[in-house]
Each structure stands twice: as structure tokens, then as C-alpha cells.
Amino acid sequence: MTTAAAADPAASDLATVVLDLGSSATALTRQICDIESVSGNEKALADAIVASLADARHLEIIRDGNTIVARTNLGRVNRVVIAGHIDTVPLNNNLPTRFETLDVGSALAESSATGPGDYLWGRGTVDMKAGVAVQLKLAAELTEPILDVTWMWYDNEEVTSDLNGLTRLAANRPDLFAGDFAILGEPTNSTIEGGCNGTLRVDVRAKGLRSHSARSWVGVNAIHRIAPVLATLAAYVAREVEVEGLVYREGLNAVGISGGVAGNVIPDECTVHINYRFAPSMSGAEAELYVRSLFAGFEVTLVDLAEGARPGLDADLAQHFLASVGGIAKPKYGWTDVARFSAMGVPAVNYGPGDPLKAHADDERVLISQIDDCEAGLRRWLTGEESGR
């Protein structure tokens, strides 16, 4: 059945595409990627997802704007939430998708447009439509999973948090986030990455006094005054922090600097924009205090703060998932929406096909074998099959 938590006012004259959920996960990835869905333009893909699941009688479908929730209600003892975002960063001549293969010298070469090749190339293949394709295929096919599953496909992940579909859904339907464990399909090379680092951004500002540069001794140069801030950043040694068996690497970096008035004026202000990635053992408030202590004596303004998420691997469901997927869990260095689930008391991990280093890249491409591995791992876990590894 289908319900609507919030109607999407946008209208479209285009016919709704129906995805072939019976095709391979790779073919489905290609179908999804070729429906352009840059942040803010997800309606066509959201429509296609709803239309494609119309015959899935085992699922309750709920739509909130361009966020789609599909869930089983089988009365299982445990429930897992499995989520993926359907938007991408802007295109740069990297659609439509195509297959690529490796030549003898291991350089990428384009193969037939209908492949197969070693890779599927194109915007969204890594971040994160291959993960969405795997989820959609399993959502349609697994009518009797051993757990109740809440599948979430949401919009506007690649832009500001206030636009994120999960932010809106949490306000409109917080009950949909109920679960014992959560999996986010962010690219992890089809291995498990637990939790995530937190992130904050601050502006550190030095004040001075303007004067004519020909009489610089009359003024106070704010750019010169900011030098100790840059020295602190240059001398910083990234901490490695173990949290529940995983080692997170922190980072403190200048990501922008501004100052100066004109070529003949001593500047009266200089600002360094700083990003701190902190281990999930530290709260956002503690991270802010730490950064302020490093730059005592300067004006420090908090610009943005997102809490990290602990690994989430101590839950019984997480341990069973790890056993089904195989391999060794790793830490997630970047911030992801697992932090939203962690904040709601739901332990969460990242698990999806694709190399994170290729996310947002102009040559974004995913290994087809990783799509297959991700599908197989999730299928084993949700059906209770033993790992073949």
C-alpha cells in the first residue's frame, strides 16, 4: 500500500520510468544512474522508484517529498533500517553511463556501450546509486527476510543538512527510524565501515588597524597577526584514536583564508576557515572546546558542527552482519548519515559498493564485482544463508 507523509508539489509532463527490478544489480545501477538526479532534481527518480515497487505487495510504501520508504511488517523480532540517498553532485560530461574494462597495461579503456566491462563509469555509480540499486533489487525480491526491513531512499544528501530528506522525514515521521540496527549504503568498497568521524568548521579571525602601506608602522597588519594560527595548523600531528576496536584518524586543516583590502592598504582583518575531523569518542561540544583552546587569544566563530557516530559493531545484529559479509570492519573517516541514526540510539554502519576516493570525481566509476559482492553479502544476511567466504 502507498501512503504520503507530505505531497511533492512538483509536477512533471514526462512519463514515469519503470525500473526493471528483475535485471542484474549492475544493469539496474545503469538505469538509475541514467536518470539524472542532481540534488534538488530527484523527482523523476523518486517517481520511478515508487512506480517500480507498485506490485511489491509485501512492502508498505510511504512517500515524503522525494524521499521513499518501503518497509515490511512481518512481525519479526528485530528490524533493520537500510538507507541510501538518490541525489548526486552536479554532472561534468559523465552521463550517460558506459562500461569500461582494463587493458593489458591496466589503463582504463572504453569497451562496448553495452559491456560488460570491469567497471561501470558515470556520475552516481559510486556515490551512491550502485548501493541504491542493490537495495531496490533486494527490497523487491526478498518477500520473507528473517528481519523486518525498513528501506529508505532519500533526497538532498549532497547539500546542506536542512534540505536533507532524512532531516525532513525525522521531523514528519520519526517513527519510521525505529530499528535495532541501520546500514547506510555509502561507498566502502563493499566492506563494513563502522560509525564516522565528527566534523566542525570554525572561522578564526585576527583584527588589526588599517593604514596606508607606505606608512605601515601606523597600522597593524591582521594578516601578519594570523601567523600563529597557521603555525599551529602546520605543526598539528593528526591523532589516531581507538574507539571500540577501530582506529579513527583525525584531521585539523585550514580550508580557506581571506584578508586584504587593496594593494596599498594594511589589512585590518584576516580570517582562516578551519575544518576539524574528530574521532567519535569526542562529543561535538568537546571538539569545539578543544579547537577554541588551540586558538586562545583569537576570535573563534563556530560555523558548522556535526556529531560523529560510534562504530555500532557491538550489537548482536551487527556481529551477525559482519559474519555474513565477511572481512574486517574498518573505521569511516568522513562524516555520513550514520550519525543521524546513532543520535537516535540506532547503531549504524556504512556498507556499499564503490571506492570512496572516486566519489564526486569526474571519472567516477564502480567495479562491477563490488556491486555483486554487496548484493551477495546483504542477501546472505537478510535470508539467513551462510557466508560462502
C-alpha positions as MATLAB code, in Angstrom:
seq = 'MTTAAAADPAASDLATVVLDLGSSATALTRQICDIESVSGNEKALADAIVASLADARHLEIIRDGNTIVARTNLGRVNRVVIAGHIDTVPLNNNLPTRFETLDVGSALAESSATGPGDYLWGRGTVDMKAGVAVQLKLAAELTEPILDVTWMWYDNEEVTSDLNGLTRLAANRPDLFAGDFAILGEPTNSTIEGGCNGTLRVDVRAKGLRSHSARSWVGVNAIHRIAPVLATLAAYVAREVEVEGLVYREGLNAVGISGGVAGNVIPDECTVHINYRFAPSMSGAEAELYVRSLFAGFEVTLVDLAEGARPGLDADLAQHFLASVGGIAKPKYGWTDVARFSAMGVPAVNYGPGDPLKAHADDERVLISQIDDCEAGLRRWLTGEESGR';
ca = [
       0.000    0.000    0.000;
       1.123    3.552   -0.543;
       0.716    6.492    1.799;
       2.044   10.032    1.622;
       3.564   11.827    4.576;
       3.981   15.026    2.579;
       2.898   15.597   -1.003;
       5.502   16.624   -3.533;
       4.154   19.766   -5.229;
       6.461   19.463   -8.220;
       4.775   18.302  -11.400;
       6.268   16.697  -14.482;
       4.997   16.186  -18.013;
       7.469   13.358  -18.587;
       6.274    9.758  -18.491;
       7.388    7.955  -15.329;
      10.154    5.432  -15.962;
       9.580    1.962  -14.538;
      12.851    0.365  -13.460;
      13.467   -3.290  -14.263;
      13.987   -4.632  -10.736;
      14.357   -8.138  -12.126;
      17.538   -7.242  -14.008;
      21.015   -7.620  -12.527;
      22.109   -5.117   -9.903;
      24.653   -3.747  -12.400;
      22.017   -3.235  -15.107;
      19.750   -1.633  -12.524;
      22.586    0.665  -11.424;
      22.899    1.829  -15.001;
      19.160    2.513  -15.302;
      19.182    4.537  -12.080;
      22.324    6.496  -12.944;
      20.967    7.454  -16.363;
      18.042    9.201  -14.659;
      19.815   12.445  -13.776;
      19.091   13.392  -10.156;
      21.433   16.181   -9.111;
      20.409   17.463   -5.655;
      17.062   19.243   -5.963;
      16.134   17.349   -9.124;
      15.297   13.928   -7.690;
      11.586   13.810   -8.582;
      11.926   11.714  -11.748;
      13.963    9.066   -9.929;
      11.684    9.124   -6.878;
       8.691    8.653   -9.204;
      10.469    5.734  -10.906;
      11.180    4.031   -7.562;
       7.542    4.301   -6.462;
       6.256    3.053   -9.831;
       8.707    0.140   -9.854;
       7.643   -1.066   -6.403;
       3.903   -0.787   -7.148;
       3.466   -4.576   -7.357;
       5.534   -5.370   -4.244;
       2.625   -6.401   -2.022;
       4.945   -7.309    0.855;
       6.009   -3.672    1.221;
       4.269   -0.650    2.693;
       5.322    2.367    0.618;
       5.464    5.822    2.205;
       6.471    8.943    0.296;
       7.613   12.203    1.862;
       8.518   14.660   -0.882;
      11.206   12.872   -2.873;
      12.102   10.508   -0.048;
      10.682    6.990   -0.369;
      10.297    4.497    2.475;
       9.403    0.841    1.819;
       9.011   -1.476    4.781;
       7.993   -4.996    5.649;
       5.636   -5.630    8.539;
       6.141   -9.338    9.146;
       6.224   -9.255   12.939;
       9.895  -10.240   13.132;
      11.718   -9.884   16.452;
      14.210   -7.360   15.006;
      14.055   -4.549   12.463;
      16.893   -3.123   10.394;
      16.847    0.209    8.533;
      18.764    0.189    5.229;
      19.147    3.595    3.592;
      20.668    5.282    0.571;
      20.485    8.737   -0.992;
      19.273    9.130   -4.560;
      20.830   12.515   -5.397;
      24.248   13.216   -6.889;
      26.634   16.124   -7.153;
      26.446   18.098  -10.458;
      27.372   16.422  -13.745;
      30.546   17.109  -15.686;
      30.092   15.318  -19.029;
      29.844   11.984  -17.179;
      26.405   10.772  -18.247;
      25.121    8.606  -19.836;
      26.899    5.685  -18.181;
      29.154    3.299  -20.059;
      31.114    0.156  -19.355;
      34.897    0.226  -19.147;
      37.434   -2.557  -18.977;
      41.114   -2.886  -18.142;
      43.639   -3.362  -20.925;
      46.898   -5.284  -20.552;
      48.710   -2.282  -19.121;
      45.965   -1.789  -16.523;
      44.854    1.509  -18.027;
      41.125    2.057  -18.378;
      39.754    1.702  -21.863;
      36.196    2.146  -23.042;
      34.505   -1.028  -24.190;
      31.166   -1.629  -25.833;
      28.393    0.664  -24.632;
      26.505   -2.419  -23.544;
      29.540   -4.067  -21.860;
      30.172   -5.997  -19.724;
      33.442   -4.474  -18.535;
      35.271   -4.362  -15.246;
      33.722   -1.002  -14.371;
      30.526    0.951  -14.821;
      31.508    4.582  -15.422;
      29.395    7.688  -14.818;
      28.012   10.147  -12.297;
      26.431    8.430   -9.308;
      27.900    4.989   -9.961;
      29.940    5.244   -6.739;
      28.067    7.857   -4.719;
      25.768    6.080   -4.329;
      23.414    4.684   -6.924;
      25.088    1.271   -7.108;
      24.198    0.873   -3.424;
      20.650    2.089   -4.103;
      20.314   -0.417   -6.977;
      21.341   -3.310   -4.731;
      18.853   -2.163   -2.088;
      15.982   -1.785   -4.559;
      16.592   -5.199   -6.085;
      16.633   -6.893   -2.678;
      13.634   -4.900   -1.444;
      11.589   -6.224   -4.359;
      12.852   -9.816   -4.274;
      13.072  -10.641   -0.562;
       9.455  -11.146    0.418;
      10.298  -13.149    3.563;
      13.507  -11.753    5.095;
      14.467  -13.052    8.541;
      14.306   -9.458    9.847;
      11.738   -6.772    9.239;
      13.355   -4.222    6.937;
      12.736   -0.509    6.520;
      14.265    0.613    3.220;
      14.857    4.385    2.842;
      15.826    6.220   -0.349;
      16.197    9.925    0.309;
      16.896   13.205   -1.448;
      19.306   16.132   -0.983;
      22.121   14.375    0.858;
      24.816   16.195   -1.103;
      23.708   19.664    0.035;
      23.025   21.385    3.356;
      21.649   19.389    6.285;
      18.428   21.419    6.457;
      17.492   20.171    2.949;
      18.436   16.542    3.611;
      15.470   14.207    3.134;
      16.267   12.418    6.396;
      16.046   15.710    8.292;
      12.564   16.278    6.896;
      11.482   12.673    7.407;
      12.691   12.673   11.021;
      10.528   15.742   11.673;
       7.460   14.358    9.865;
       7.698   10.636   10.690;
      10.241    9.905   13.437;
       8.546    6.519   13.948;
       9.983    5.331   10.625;
      13.503    5.423   12.089;
      12.705    2.766   14.685;
      15.100   -0.149   14.389;
      17.682   -2.286   16.145;
      20.418   -1.645   13.585;
      20.959    0.516   10.488;
      23.043    0.239    7.326;
      23.879    3.185    5.075;
      24.871    2.239    1.529;
      27.698    4.778    1.203;
      30.675    3.542   -0.885;
      33.055    1.397    1.179;
      34.494   -0.978   -1.464;
      31.787   -3.404   -0.246;
      33.377   -3.761    3.174;
      31.945   -2.642    6.510;
      32.985    0.753    7.854;
      31.749    1.442   11.363;
      30.486    4.808   12.599;
      32.127    8.002   11.369;
      34.254   10.928   12.455;
      32.520   14.091   13.568;
      33.208   17.364   11.771;
      33.205   21.013   12.712;
      34.177   24.203   10.946;
      35.253   27.447   12.602;
      36.395   30.875   11.487;
      39.458   32.106   13.368;
      39.839   35.842   12.993;
      42.663   38.305   13.696;
      41.979   42.050   13.932;
      44.374   44.856   13.042;
      44.336   48.513   12.085;
      44.186   49.887    8.552;
      46.766   52.327    7.258;
      48.458   53.288    4.014;
      51.073   50.698    3.120;
      53.607   53.494    2.642;
      53.214   54.217    6.362;
      52.669   50.672    7.557;
      54.037   51.414   11.050;
      50.907   53.469   11.686;
      48.669   50.400   11.194;
      48.573   46.823   12.474;
      48.688   44.086    9.832;
      45.963   41.489   10.571;
      47.415   39.021    8.051;
      50.712   39.055    9.954;
      48.810   38.636   13.217;
      47.178   35.419   11.948;
      50.605   33.750   11.525;
      50.470   31.854   14.884;
      47.213   30.232   13.749;
      48.863   28.957   10.574;
      51.896   27.806   12.559;
      49.648   25.799   14.912;
      47.920   24.166   11.964;
      51.191   23.364   10.193;
      52.601   21.749   13.349;
      49.491   19.711   14.124;
      50.034   15.949   14.160;
      46.857   14.015   13.396;
      45.731   11.901   16.331;
      44.801    8.266   15.869;
      42.088    7.311   18.335;
      40.863    3.786   19.017;
      37.114    3.546   19.569;
      35.617    0.115   20.252;
      38.402   -1.626   18.363;
      38.512    0.694   15.317;
      41.209    3.348   14.883;
      39.944    6.720   13.632;
      42.360    9.269   12.206;
      41.609   12.913   12.968;
      42.440   15.965   10.889;
      42.788   19.711   11.557;
      43.233   21.824    8.444;
      42.909   25.314    7.074;
      40.475   25.062    4.164;
      40.252   28.774    3.350;
      41.776   32.142    4.174;
      40.624   35.676    3.477;
      42.022   39.109    4.190;
      43.212   42.260    2.499;
      41.630   45.463    1.264;
      43.735   46.830   -1.573;
      47.298   46.714   -2.845;
      48.259   49.825   -0.889;
      46.316   49.238    2.357;
      47.460   47.456    5.516;
      44.620   44.959    6.219;
      42.642   45.294    9.436;
      41.158   41.775    9.364;
      42.173   38.264    8.358;
      40.131   35.060    8.730;
      41.222   31.435    8.470;
      38.461   28.877    7.846;
      39.332   25.633    9.647;
      37.871   22.118    9.451;
      38.362   19.667   12.318;
      37.533   15.971   11.827;
      37.322   14.395   15.275;
      37.031   10.799   16.465;
      33.590    9.641   17.644;
      34.927    9.231   21.187;
      34.688   13.017   21.442;
      31.407   14.931   21.569;
      30.828   17.956   19.389;
      30.955   20.209   22.457;
      34.318   18.726   23.483;
      35.661   19.157   19.945;
      34.630   22.807   19.933;
      36.323   23.433   23.294;
      39.485   21.744   22.023;
      39.654   23.907   18.904;
      38.988   27.075   20.900;
      41.821   26.150   23.285;
      44.242   25.799   20.359;
      43.480   29.325   19.177;
      43.101   31.125   22.510;
      43.531   34.851   22.077;
      41.847   34.869   18.674;
      38.194   35.401   17.826;
      36.743   31.935   17.078;
      33.285   31.574   15.494;
      31.619   28.177   15.147;
      30.258   27.804   11.591;
      29.095   24.190   11.439;
      29.096   21.123   13.703;
      28.040   17.509   13.134;
      28.479   14.826   15.771;
      30.354   11.652   14.924;
      28.967    8.135   15.370;
      30.480    5.299   17.366;
      31.232    2.106   15.381;
      27.929    0.392   16.165;
      29.529   -3.048   15.927;
      28.821   -4.243   19.452;
      25.154   -5.011   18.726;
      24.319   -8.690   18.121;
      22.781   -7.837   14.733;
      25.961   -6.013   13.719;
      28.106   -9.003   14.654;
      25.871  -11.318   12.647;
      26.022   -8.912    9.716;
      29.824   -8.810    9.889;
      29.947  -12.613    9.924;
      27.627  -12.828    6.901;
      29.525  -10.244    4.852;
      32.982  -11.419    5.860;
      36.165   -9.391    6.060;
      37.345   -6.989    8.740;
      35.452   -3.861    9.766;
      37.224   -0.534    9.257;
      36.577    2.996   10.544;
      34.784    5.627    8.435;
      36.904    8.772    8.329;
      34.364   11.020    6.615;
      31.025   12.097    8.087;
      27.952   10.209    6.867;
      24.293    9.968    7.809;
      25.058    7.022   10.105;
      25.483    9.807   12.667;
      21.756   10.593   12.390;
      20.842    7.014   13.299;
      23.433    6.885   16.077;
      21.956   10.069   17.580;
      18.567    8.311   17.646;
      20.039    5.365   19.538;
      20.250    3.069   16.486;
      23.750    1.590   15.941;
      24.727    2.056   12.291;
      27.440    1.113    9.797;
      28.358    2.030    6.227;
      28.316   -0.715    3.586;
      28.153   -0.205   -0.165;
      29.943   -0.774   -3.487;
      32.426    1.731   -4.864;
      35.744    3.290   -3.921;
      35.140    6.409   -1.764;
      38.127    8.053   -3.491;
      36.097    8.047   -6.730;
      33.023    9.697   -5.172;
      32.319   13.053   -6.884;
      35.219   12.500   -9.313;
      34.777   13.326  -12.991;
      35.872    9.760  -13.802;
      33.546    8.257  -11.179;
      33.305    4.509  -11.766;
      32.416    1.408   -9.780;
      33.832   -2.102  -10.008;
      31.069   -4.430  -11.147;
      32.448   -7.172   -8.892;
      31.847   -4.902   -5.885;
      28.187   -4.474   -6.850;
      27.875   -8.273   -6.953;
      29.704   -8.660   -3.624;
      27.488   -6.101   -1.902;
      24.313   -7.748   -3.172;
      25.517  -11.197   -2.129;
      26.509  -10.011    1.351;
      23.204   -8.297    2.088;
      21.232  -11.181    0.606;
      23.039  -13.744    2.787;
      22.380  -11.720    5.905;
      18.723  -10.936    5.213;
      17.889  -14.522    4.265;
      19.966  -16.252    6.938;
      22.194  -18.047    4.426;
      25.704  -18.984    5.491;
      28.607  -16.940    4.115;
      30.390  -18.596    1.230;
      33.659  -16.873    2.123;
];
